[in-house]
Amino acid sequence: MNLLNLLPAKLQPYAKAVVAAIGALAGVAVFYFGDQPDVAAAIQVLTALGVYAQPNGAK
């Protein structure tokens, strides 16, 4: 999925940072509200893959 279509024009150059921030927030939520290390590991892997796959917008 391309996140650039969903972001406002002002945030498009920072698409990778937005994906990383969402993944970090999800990781913190699992850390505090869940006790499942498998889910936490899966979120970290999916965040890394999402940051890798997401292109940054043109400035």
N, C-alpha and C positions, 0 to 999 in steps of 0.2 A: 504494500500500500504506500502510496506517495503522500506524505504528510504536507507537502508544499501547497496542495490545493486547499487544505483546511486552515492553514495559517494566514493571518493578516500579512499584508505586504511588508510591514515593518519588521516582522519576526522571521520572514523567509530566509534571510541570510544566516540565521542561527538555528536551522532545522535540526541539525545534529545535537545541539545543546538542549533543545526542547525535548527530543527523544530521550536523551540521557537524564534530564531532570525528571521526566515522567517515570522512567525506570528506577531512579533513585528513590522517589517518593513511594513507589510500589514496594521496593525493597525494605524501606523503613516501616511501612505499614505491616508487612509480613513479619518483620522482626518484633514489632510491639504487640500485634494483635493475633499472631498465629505462632504455633510451635511446630512447624513442619519444615525441616531443613530441605526437603526435596523441592518444595514450592519456592523457597528462597533461592535455591541454586538455579532452578528453572527460570526465575525472573531475571537473575543476573545474566544468564546465558542469552535469553531472548533480548534483553536490553543491549548487550554487546552486539548481537547480530543486527538489531534494529538501527543502532548507531552506524554500523558498518554499511548497511544497505541504503540508508537515507542520504540522498544528495543534498548539499547545501544549495540554497537559491543564489541566483546571480545578484551581485551588489549593484 
